[in-house]
């Protein structure tokens, strides 16, 4: 295995990349973790509550991660949510 998979303590060289738009689901993240890989949940277009709910479904897995990006406001068709990010995500 590579230095990256060794550094991440992965059992298999599987990294499920985050894919915004629906392909990256909690089920995919959990599946990657269960075979010894690392799964990422895409969070860029989710509300804080939706992200929190999805993270709760993954909480028991050892190998999980969340990928978050914040596009510049000028590119958003709707303004970002006004609700604050839950404390555990800051």
N, C-alpha and C positions, 0 to 999 in steps of 0.2 A: 504494500500500500504506500501511498505518497505521504510526504511530510504533512500535508494538509489534513488528510484523514487521520493520521496518527495524532496530530496536535488537537484535533477535535474529538479524539477518542471514539472514533466510529468503528464499528465492527465490520462494515462493508462500505465500499466506496460509492455510496448512493447519497446524492444531495438532490432533494426535490426543490427546485428553484421556485421562488414566488412568481406567480403569474396573475397580474391584475385582470379583472374581468370575469372571474368565476372559475377558472381552471384550478386555482390553488384553493383547496377546501380543507377544513379540519380533518376530514377522512383521509385525504392524501398525505397530510402531515403526519398523522398517526400511523398510517401504513408504512411510511418511510422510517419512522422511529422504531416500529416493531420489528423490522428486518435488520436494525442496527445502523441505519443511516440517519441523515438529518433532514427534516422537513421544514420548509419556510411557509408561513401563511402570509399572503399578500394583504396589506391593510390600507393601502393608499386611498381608496375611495369609500371606505367604510366609516360609518359614524362611530363615535367612541362606544356606544352601547352595543352595536353589532359586533365590533371587535372584541369587546369584553365577553359577550355571549359565546362567540366562537372560541376564544381562548379558554373559557371554562370547560368546553368539551375536550380540550387537549391537555388539561392541567395534570393528569396522571401520567403522562408520557415523559420519559427521561430526555429525549433528544428532540427539541422543538425550538422554533425561532419565529420571529415575526419580522417582516420586511415592511418598512413604512417609508413612504416618500410623500412630500407635500409639494404639489405643483404650484407654481406661482399663481396667485389669485386671478391674474388676468386671463389665464387659460381655463378657468373653471366656468362651466355653464351655470352653476348655482354657487352661491357663497358657501364657504366652509361652515360646518355646524358651529353654532354658538355655544353649545354645551361644553364644559371643560373636559379635558382628557381625564379619565379615572386616575386617581393617585398612584395606583400600582403600575401604571404605564409610563410615568414620568421619570 
